[in-house]
Structures are given as C-alpha cells and as structure tokens.
C-alpha cells in the first residue's frame, strides 16, 4: 500500500508542479495575465506541500526520485495539453528516468 500511495503522491506532485509552471508560462509568455500567473504560483506551492507527504524521511531521495516522474510527466503534459509529439529518444529517456524512480524509491533496503 505504501508503494501505491507513493505513486499517487508523485502523480499529484507532478500535476501541481507541471501545471503550475504551465500556468505561469501561459500568463507570461502567452500574455494570458496575472490570474494565470497567480494560479500557477499557488499550484507550485501545492507541489511543495504534496512532496512532504511521501513516507520516506529523506528529502534528497524523494526529490531525486521525483525528478524522474517530472521528466515523464512533462512529456505527457506536452502531449495532452500542447500537442507535443515526443520522439523515440524522448520516450526512451522518460523510461530510463522512471526506471530510476523505481530503483531509488522502491528497491529493498536493509
């Protein structure tokens, strides 16, 4: 159950961080205004909070593993929201990152 909870938290953190960054991008780069920027800042703050809910007590481990989720999630966000089409190297890189998440977070430790 800890693994499932951890995965759900990583997905929630990715939605908050990537979504928040996208909202700031839309507000500034696409001239959508301060409402988008403000919503992005709130979402980025939520990301910081969600990351603290992981069961592991080691900040470095959580953030290192989350980095792999962020990479794969960013590509997925780009596909779903911006029409980005990753190539095979993007996909391979994301797979390597997610394998790293599995090793860092879920490998047996004594």
Buried (B, 14 or more C-beta within 10 A) or exposed (E): EEEEEBBEBBEBBBBBBBBBBBBBBBBBEEEEEEEBBEBBBEBBEBBEEBBEEBEBEEEEEBEBBBEBBBBBBBBBBBEEEEEEEBEEEBEEBBEEBBEBBEEBBEEEEE
